[in-house]
Amino acid sequence: MEDAWLLLALGAVLLYGVSQVGQKLALNDIPASVVVFLSILITTPIGIVCLAPYLISGDFFEYDAGALLFGILAATFGQLGYYLYVEAAQRGPISVVGSITAAYPIMVVAFAILVLSERPGGIQLLGALLVTASMIALSYIHGGTSARTHLSGRYFMLCIASLLLYGLWAIFTKLALDEIPSLLFLGLYTFVVPPTVYAYNKYKGVRLRHSVSSWSVPFMIAIIASEVGNIGFFLDVYAVAQGPASIVFPLIASYPVVVVVLAYGFLKERLTKIETILIGAVVLGIILVATV
């Protein structure tokens, strides 16, 4: 199916939104270090399964070293961005954090057009930019005074650093997926997740035994949210591999709409008239992007 990337991207949007709301619920009761440690418990085994066929067959060593390096860098930037996102999410409204970090496609669109020579249709590009602009506006408006209070000092720096790292992740992901299969790219996370989690715990001064939570409802929610997020990531990677980066990344970045709607329903965060209009603008942008 020629436009399968569109369905994959929309699936990733839904799963990412559900995952982030679940994580926020869990982070109300368990520390960020526990959620980060789940990367080893859940992401690493999945990565090993994805990588194993290429190591067993020897095909892994046939791919260009530069492409594999791009994949490793992408995974590293992505994991570090995710860790900073989790830290920020524990400190402020999930709808605000998610919306700010979702602005990273601005970097990707510029890179795709200037470096990758992508030439998306005018209507599609307008839709992608509408999605991104609406999400940036939503990030400022949602949460009202609370949002503006939190957007200062360390909280603000965590959000911006996460945004930049996600942008680098997206750029290097596209470069890697132009040269290696999606499944192999996912397998490369095996080499990245354990050392980055170790570095995170070292920086935070968290011992391993403190990263493992006792069984509780919040911990189970965190596990489920992580699993849902990983499925969304699979769809994300396959969508990027098949579609234009200047369109796919802004589309996937619209997942905060799902977060805001679910936060309104389950986290008791308020939804104003202006926010409703902005959500409608995102939906309109998605419709324009879908004119492929």
For each residue, the residues with C-beta under 8 A, 3 or more apart:
1: 4 7
2:
3: 6 7 292
4: 1 7 8 242
5: 8 9 238 239 240 241 242 243 248
6: 3 9 10 239 243 251 289 290 292
7: 1 3 4 10 11
8: 4 5 11 12 235 236 238 239 242
9: 5 6 12 13 235 236 239 243 248 251 252
10: 6 7 13 14 251 286
11: 7 8 14 15 232 235
12: 8 9 15 16 232 233 235 236 239 252 255
13: 9 10 16 17 251 252 254 255 257 258
14: 10 11 17 18 232 255 258
15: 11 12 18 19 228 229 231 232 235
16: 12 13 19 20 229 232 236 252 255 258
17: 13 14 20 21 255 256 257 258 259 261 262
18: 14 15 21 22 225 228 258 262
19: 15 16 22 23 225 226 228 229 232
20: 16 17 23 24 89 94 98 225 229 255 256 259
21: 17 18 24 25 94 225 258 259 262 263 266 267
22: 18 19 25 26 221 222 224 225 228
23: 19 20 26 27 35 86 89 94 222 225 226 229
24: 20 21 27 28 89 94 263 267
25: 21 22 28 218 221 225 266 267
26: 22 23 29 30 35 218 219 221 222 225
27: 23 24 30 32 35 86 89 90 222
28: 24 25 218
29: 26 216 218
30: 26 27 34 35 213 216 218 219 222
31: 34 35 90 206
32: 27 35 36 83 86 87 89 90
33: 36 37 200 201 204 206 210 211
34: 30 31 37 38 211 212 213 219 222
35: 23 26 27 30 31 32 38 86 222 226
36: 32 33 39 83 86 197 200 201 211
37: 33 34 40 41 197 201 211 212
38: 34 35 41 42 43 222 223 226
39: 36 42 43 44 79 82 193 196 197 226
40: 37 43 44 193 194 197
41: 37 38 44 45 223
42: 38 39 45 46 223 226 227 230
43: 38 39 40 46 47 189 193 226 230
44: 39 40 41 47 48 189 190 193 194
45: 41 42 48 49
46: 42 43 49 50 186 189 230
47: 43 44 50 51 186 187 188 189 190 193
48: 44 45 51 52 187 190
49: 45 46 52 187
50: 46 47 53 183 184 186 187 190
51: 47 48 54 55 60 184 187 188 190
52: 48 49 55 56 187
53: 50 56 57 59 183
54: 51 57 59 60 183 184 187
55: 51 52 58 60
56: 52 53
57: 53 54 60
58: 55 61 62
59: 53 54 62 63
60: 51 54 55 57 63 184
61: 58
62: 58 59
63: 59 60 67 68 179 180 184
64: 67 68 179 180
65: 68 69
66: 69 70 179
67: 63 64 70 71 175 176 178 179 180
68: 63 64 65 71 72 176 180 188
69: 65 66 72 73
70: 66 67 73 74 172 175 176 179
71: 67 68 74 75 172 173 176 180 184 185 188
72: 68 69 75 76 188 191 192
73: 69 70 76 77 168 172
74: 70 71 77 78 168 169 171 172 173 175 176 185
75: 71 72 78 79 169 188 189 191 192 193
76: 72 73 79 80 192 196
77: 73 74 80 81 165 166 168 169 172
78: 74 75 81 82 165 166 169 173
79: 39 75 76 82 83 189 192 193 196 197
80: 76 77 83 84 165 196
81: 77 78 84 85 101 161 162 163 164 165 166 168 169
82: 39 78 79 85 86 162
83: 32 36 79 80 86 87 196 200
84: 80 81 87 88 158 161 162 165
85: 81 82 88 89 97 101 158 162 166
86: 23 27 32 35 36 82 83 89 90
87: 32 83 84 90 91 158
88: 84 85 91 92 97 101 155 158 159 162
89: 20 23 24 27 32 85 86 92 94 97 98
90: 27 31 32 86 87
91: 87 88 150 154 155 158
92: 88 89 96 97 143 146 147 150 155
93: 96 97 142 143 146 147 150 263 269
94: 20 21 23 24 89 97 98 259 263 267
95: 98 99 138 142 143 256 259 260 263 269
96: 92 93 99 100 139 142 143 147 150 151
97: 85 88 89 92 93 94 100 101 159
98: 20 89 94 95 101 102 255 256 259
99: 95 96 102 103 135 136 138 139 142 256 259 260
100: 96 97 103 136 139 159 160 162 163
101: 81 85 88 97 98 104 159 162 163 166
102: 98 99 105 132 135 139 253 254 255 256
103: 99 100 106 132 135 136 139 163 253
104: 101 107 108 163 164 166 167 170 249 253
105: 102 108 109 128 131 132 167 170 249 250 253
106: 103 109 110 132 167
107: 104 110 111 164 167 168 170 171
108: 104 105 111 112 167 170 171 174 245 246 249 250
109: 105 106 112 113 125 128 129 132 245 246 249 250
110: 106 107 113 114
111: 107 108 114 115 116 171 245
112: 108 109 115 116 118 174 244 245 246
113: 109 110 116 117 118 119 120 246
114: 110 111
115: 111 112
116: 111 112 113 174 245 246
117: 113
118: 112 113 244 245 246
119: 113
120: 113 124 125 128 244 246 247
121: 124 125 291 292
122: 125 126
123: 126 127 288 291
124: 120 121 127 128 247 288 289 291 292
125: 109 120 121 122 128 129 246 247
126: 122 123 129 130 285 288
127: 123 124 130 131 247 284 285 286 287 288 289 290 291
128: 105 109 120 124 125 131 132 246 247 250 251 285 289
129: 109 125 126 132 133 250 285
130: 126 127 133 134 281 282 284 285 288
131: 105 127 128 134 135 250 251 253 254 282 285 286 289
132: 102 103 105 106 109 128 129 135 136 250 253
133: 129 130 136 137 281
134: 130 131 137 138 278 279 281 282 285
135: 99 102 103 131 132 138 139 253 254 256 257 282
136: 99 100 103 132 133 139 140
137: 133 134 140 141 278
138: 95 99 134 135 141 142 256 257 260 275 278 279 282
139: 96 99 100 102 103 135 136 142 147 256
140: 136 137 147 148
141: 137 138 144 147 272 274 275 278
142: 93 95 96 99 138 139 147 260 269 275
143: 92 93 95 96 146 147 148 150 269
144: 141 147 148 270
145: 148 149
146: 92 93 143 149 150
147: 92 93 96 139 140 141 142 143 144 150 151
148: 140 143 144 145 151
149: 145 146 152
150: 91 92 93 96 143 146 147 155 156
151: 96 147 148 155 156 159
152: 149 155 156
153: 156 157
154: 91 157 158
155: 88 91 92 150 151 152 158 159
156: 150 151 152 153 159 160
157: 153 154 160 161
158: 84 85 87 88 91 154 155 161 162
159: 88 97 100 101 151 155 156 162 163
160: 100 156 157 163 164
161: 81 84 157 158 164 165
162: 81 82 84 85 88 100 101 158 159 165 166
163: 81 100 101 103 104 159 160 166 167
164: 81 104 107 160 161 167 168
165: 77 78 80 81 84 161 162 168 169
166: 77 78 81 85 101 104 162 163 169 170
167: 104 105 106 107 108 163 164 170 171
168: 73 74 77 81 107 164 165 171 172
169: 74 75 77 78 81 165 166 172 173
170: 104 105 107 108 166 167 173 174 240 245 249
171: 74 107 108 111 167 168 174 175 245
172: 70 71 73 74 77 168 169 175 176
173: 71 74 78 169 170 176 177 185 237 240
174: 108 112 116 170 171 177 178 240 245
175: 67 70 74 171 172 178 179
176: 67 68 70 71 74 172 173 179 180 185 188
177: 173 174 180 182 185 237 240 241
178: 67 174 175
179: 63 64 66 67 70 175 176
180: 63 64 67 68 71 176 177 184 185
181: 184 185
182: 177 185 186 237 238 241
183: 50 53 54 186 187
184: 50 51 54 60 63 71 180 181 187 188
185: 71 74 173 176 177 180 181 182 188 237 241
186: 46 47 50 182 183 189 233 234 237
187: 47 48 49 50 51 52 54 183 184 190
188: 47 51 68 71 72 75 176 184 185 191 192
189: 43 44 46 47 75 79 186 192 193
190: 44 47 48 50 51 187 193
191: 72 75 188 195
192: 72 75 76 79 188 189 195 196
193: 39 40 43 44 47 75 79 189 190 196 197
194: 40 44 197 198
195: 191 192 198 199
196: 39 76 79 80 83 192 193 199 200
197: 36 37 39 40 79 193 194 200 201
198: 194 195 201 202
199: 195 196 202 203
200: 33 36 83 196 197 203 204 206
201: 33 36 37 197 198 204 205 206 207 208 211
202: 198 199 205
203: 199 200
204: 33 200 201
205: 201 202
206: 31 33 200 201 210 211
207: 201 210 211
208: 201 211 212
209: 212
210: 33 206 207
211: 33 34 36 37 201 206 207 208
212: 34 37 208 209
213: 30 34 216 218 219 222
214: 219
215: 219 220
216: 29 30 213 219 220
217: 220 221
218: 25 26 28 29 30 213 221 222
219: 26 30 34 213 214 215 216 222 223
220: 215 216 217 223 224
221: 22 25 26 217 218 224 225
222: 22 23 26 27 30 34 35 38 213 218 219 225 226
223: 38 41 42 219 220 226 227
224: 22 220 221 227 228
225: 18 19 20 21 22 23 25 26 221 222 228 229
226: 19 23 35 38 39 42 43 222 223 229 230
227: 42 223 224 230 231
228: 15 18 19 22 224 225 231 232
229: 15 16 19 20 23 225 226 232 233
230: 42 43 46 226 227 233 234
231: 15 227 228 234 235
232: 11 12 14 15 16 19 228 229 235 236
233: 12 186 229 230 236 237
234: 186 230 231 237 238
235: 8 9 11 12 15 231 232 238 239
236: 8 9 12 16 232 233 239 240 252
237: 173 177 182 185 186 233 234 240 241
238: 5 8 182 234 235 241 242
239: 5 6 8 9 12 235 236 242 243 248 252
240: 5 170 173 174 177 236 237 243 245 248 249
241: 5 177 182 185 237 238
242: 4 5 8 238 239
243: 5 6 9 239 240 247 248
244: 112 118 120 247 248
245: 108 109 111 112 116 118 170 171 174 240 248 249
246: 108 109 112 113 116 118 120 125 128 249 250
247: 120 124 125 127 128 243 244 250 251 289
248: 5 9 239 240 243 244 245 251 252
249: 104 105 108 109 170 240 245 246 252 253
250: 105 108 109 128 129 131 132 246 247 253 254 285 289
251: 6 9 10 13 128 131 247 248 254 286 289
252: 9 12 13 16 236 239 248 249 255
253: 102 103 104 105 131 132 135 249 250 256
254: 13 102 131 135 250 251 257 282 285 286
255: 12 13 14 16 17 20 98 102 252 258 259
256: 17 20 95 98 99 102 135 138 139 253 259 260
257: 13 17 135 138 254 260 261 279 282 283
258: 13 14 16 17 18 21 255 261 262
259: 17 20 21 94 95 98 99 255 256 262 263
260: 95 99 138 142 256 257 263 264 269 271 275 279
261: 17 257 258 264 265 271 279
262: 17 18 21 258 259 265 266 267
263: 21 24 93 94 95 259 260 266 267 269
264: 260 261 267 268 269 270 271
265: 261 262
266: 21 25 262 263
267: 21 24 25 94 262 263 264
268: 264
269: 93 95 142 143 260 263 264
270: 144 264
271: 260 261 264 275 276
272: 141 275 276
273: 276 277
274: 141 277 278
275: 138 141 142 260 271 272 278 279
276: 271 272 273 279 280
277: 273 274 280 281
278: 134 137 138 141 274 275 281 282
279: 134 138 257 260 261 275 276 282 283
280: 276 277 283 284
281: 130 133 134 277 278 284 285
282: 130 131 134 135 138 254 257 278 279 285 286
283: 257 279 280 286 287
284: 127 130 280 281 287 288
285: 126 127 128 129 130 131 134 250 254 281 282 288 289
286: 10 127 131 251 254 282 283 289 290
287: 127 283 284 290 291
288: 123 124 126 127 130 284 285 291
289: 6 124 127 128 131 247 250 251 285 286 292
290: 6 127 286 287
291: 121 123 124 127 287 288
292: 3 6 121 124 289
